[in-house]
Each structure stands twice: as C-alpha cells, then as structure tokens.
Amino acid sequence: MARVPLIDPDDLPEEFAPLLDRIRGARRGNVINIYRMLFHSPALAEAWLDYFNAIRWGTSLTGRLRELVIIRIGHIAGAAYVLRQHVPRLAAAEGVTVAECDALAAYESSGLFDAAERAALAYADAMTRDIDVRDDVYAELRRHFDDRETVEITLLAATYNLHARVMQALEIDLETDP
C-alpha cells in the first residue's frame, strides 16, 4: 500500500483538467499511479510529465537502447514498478525480447547484447551502484557514443534511478493493468 494516498483523477478540482488531459494523452488514456501520487504537488506532476516525455521521446537514443538501460536499472534497484511498466509491453514495442529482458539481470555473461549496448549497461550500472564512474567504464562508453548520446545516456540512467527511488520510498502500488 502506498505511503501517501493515491488521488483518484475524478476527485481532482477543475483546474487540473489541462494537466490531466496531457497525462492521458501521453499515457494512452491511462493515469498511472505515479501521477496519482504526484497530484499532491501539481507543479511537480507537470514537471515530471514534461521531463519524462523529453527523456523517453526527445533524445537521439534508439528505443531499444533506452529500454535496455531502463530495465537494467529496474533490475539493479529491485524496482518492481519500473519492471512492470516496461516488461514486456514497452520493451517489446522497441524490439527487446522477453529473453533479453530476463538476461539483463546478468547481461555481462549474456551473448544477447552488442558491445555498444554492454558499454551503456556498464555505465548505467556504475551510475546506479557507485555513482562515481571509473575512467575505464567511461572510456568504453565513449568508444561507442558521441557527446550528445553520452549526455542522453547519463540523464536516462539518472532519471530512472530517480524514478526507482521515488517509487520504492513511497511504496507506490503497481497498476493491475498498466
């Protein structure tokens, strides 16, 4: 059970209508539980929507790489909410198989990922586990990704660490049907 009450969108005052419409538009009509929690702070709900839309849809990263990094962070953080939202539906939409999603728990020993993907995953691991990224991990990332992609991978990993920590700390419930 969530540590803060999840607000039913039908109970929101009229001034929430534009934000609610934007959330529904971005989420195929759904208002997922993170937004039901964020309605306690409308400015943060709106900022979250804008920022996550930019991270998910406004970068040069492939959808496949984006999903691999997100799911890997979900595995490391034990973030059931992130994993439930992305596996298998969102991952599959970007060409990531269920076998690849499962293999992300121990990608280092899997032959399913290419060198660039492994470099991005190792970088996300370092950011998630250690915060400080070793020079060799960063150098390997840069062998495969330019400045823009490096910034985008960094912010993607940082963002989904934020997401996992918010969801875990507030014990936000999984949707029954994401």
C-alpha positions, 0 to 999 in steps of 0.5 A: 500500500502506498505511503501517501494516498493515491488521488483518484483523477475524478476527485481532482478540482477543475483546474487540473483538467489541462494537466490531466488531459496531457497525462492521458494523452501521453499515457494512452488514456491511462493515469498511472499511479505515479501521477496519482501520487504526484497530484499532491504537488501539481507543479511537480506532476507537470514537471515530471510529465514534461521531463519524462516525455523529453527523456523517453521521446526527445533524445537521439537514443534508439528505443531499444537502447533506452529500454535496455538501460531502463530495465537494467536499472529496474533490475539493479534497484529491485524496482518492481514498478519500473519492471512492470511498466516496461516488461514486456509491453514497452520493451517489446514495442522497441524490439527487446525480447522477453529473453533479453529482458530476463538476461539483463539481470546478468547481461555481462555473461549474456551473448544477447547484447552488442558491445555498444549496448554492454558499454551503456549497461556498464555505465548505467550500472556504475551510475546506479551502484557507485555513482562515481564512474571509473575512467575505464567504464567511461572510456568504453562508453565513449568508444561507442557514443558521441557527446550528445548520446553520452549526455542522453545516456547519463540523464536516462540512467539518472532519471530512472534511478530517480524514478526507482527511488521515488517509487520504492520510498513511497511504496507506490502500488503497481497498476493491475493493468498498466 
